[in-house]
Amino acid sequence: MASISFKAKVETVYNIDDSVAYLRVKVPKLERKHCDMQAFRFHPKFGGIANSDLFPNALERLRRDRLGDYVRLDKIPENVTIDTSGFLAKVSFDA
């Protein structure tokens, strides 16, 4: 499977009374450096555009459809893994 991964800082969102509401990770603009390009070149859906100028648009659509602008750590989407053991959280998912 073609995988996409990136690292981001975990942000804390507070309620009005300064209690913690939830934790979230901001999703950056996905680029080729975030992708396993060898797997994308042989992917049945993305293989034809992996080396073209259309690939960034496909990555933007994946980001918008699967993740959105932020990923809440209490509502992680299906097939998305988030490892928060280090300073930065590592987010990865398959295309």
C-alpha positions as CSV (number, residue, x, y, z in Angstrom):
1,M,0.0,0.0,0.0
2,A,1.1,3.5,-0.7
3,S,1.7,5.3,2.6
4,I,1.8,9.0,3.6
5,S,3.4,10.2,6.8
6,F,4.3,13.5,8.4
7,K,5.3,14.9,11.8
8,A,3.5,17.7,13.5
9,K,3.3,19.3,17.0
10,V,0.4,18.3,19.2
11,E,-1.7,21.4,20.1
12,T,-3.9,21.7,23.1
13,V,-7.3,23.3,22.7
14,Y,-8.8,24.8,25.9
15,N,-12.4,25.4,27.0
16,I,-13.4,28.9,28.2
17,D,-12.7,27.9,31.9
18,D,-9.1,26.9,31.0
19,S,-9.8,23.1,31.2
20,V,-8.4,21.0,28.4
21,A,-11.1,20.4,25.7
22,Y,-9.0,18.1,23.3
23,L,-5.7,17.6,21.6
24,R,-5.2,18.1,17.9
25,V,-2.6,17.9,15.2
26,K,-2.5,20.4,12.3
27,V,-2.3,18.7,8.9
28,P,0.3,20.3,6.6
29,K,0.1,20.7,2.9
30,L,1.0,17.2,1.7
31,E,3.9,17.0,-0.8
32,R,6.0,14.3,-2.5
33,K,8.4,14.2,0.5
34,H,5.6,12.9,2.7
35,C,4.9,10.0,0.4
36,D,6.4,6.6,-0.4
37,M,6.8,7.4,-4.0
38,Q,7.9,3.9,-5.1
39,A,4.6,2.5,-3.8
40,F,2.6,5.4,-5.4
41,R,4.2,4.6,-8.8
42,F,2.7,1.1,-8.7
43,H,-0.6,2.0,-7.1
44,P,-3.6,1.1,-9.2
45,K,-5.3,4.5,-8.7
46,F,-2.3,6.9,-8.4
47,G,0.3,5.1,-10.6
48,G,-0.5,7.1,-13.7
49,I,-0.2,10.5,-12.1
50,A,2.6,9.8,-9.5
51,N,5.3,11.5,-11.7
52,S,3.1,14.2,-13.2
53,D,2.0,17.7,-12.2
54,L,-1.4,16.4,-11.2
55,F,0.0,14.5,-8.2
56,P,0.0,17.5,-5.8
57,N,-3.7,18.0,-6.5
58,A,-4.4,14.4,-5.8
59,L,-2.6,14.7,-2.5
60,E,-4.6,17.8,-1.6
61,R,-7.8,15.9,-2.3
62,L,-6.6,13.0,-0.1
63,R,-5.8,15.4,2.7
64,R,-9.1,17.2,2.5
65,D,-11.2,14.0,2.3
66,R,-9.4,11.8,4.8
67,L,-8.0,14.3,7.4
68,G,-9.2,17.8,7.0
69,D,-7.2,20.7,8.4
70,Y,-6.8,19.2,11.9
71,V,-6.9,15.7,13.3
72,R,-8.3,15.5,16.8
73,L,-6.6,12.9,18.9
74,D,-9.9,11.8,20.5
75,K,-11.5,11.4,17.0
76,I,-8.9,9.8,14.9
77,P,-10.2,8.8,11.4
78,E,-10.3,5.2,10.2
79,N,-6.9,3.8,8.9
80,V,-5.0,6.7,10.4
81,T,-2.3,6.1,13.0
82,I,-0.9,8.7,15.3
83,D,2.2,8.0,17.4
84,T,2.6,10.7,20.2
85,S,5.5,9.1,22.0
86,G,8.0,11.6,20.8
87,F,8.2,15.4,20.8
88,L,6.4,15.5,17.5
89,A,3.5,13.3,16.7
90,K,3.9,11.0,13.7
91,V,0.8,10.7,11.6
92,S,0.6,8.1,8.9
93,F,-2.1,6.6,6.7
94,D,-2.5,4.6,3.5
95,A,-3.8,6.0,0.2
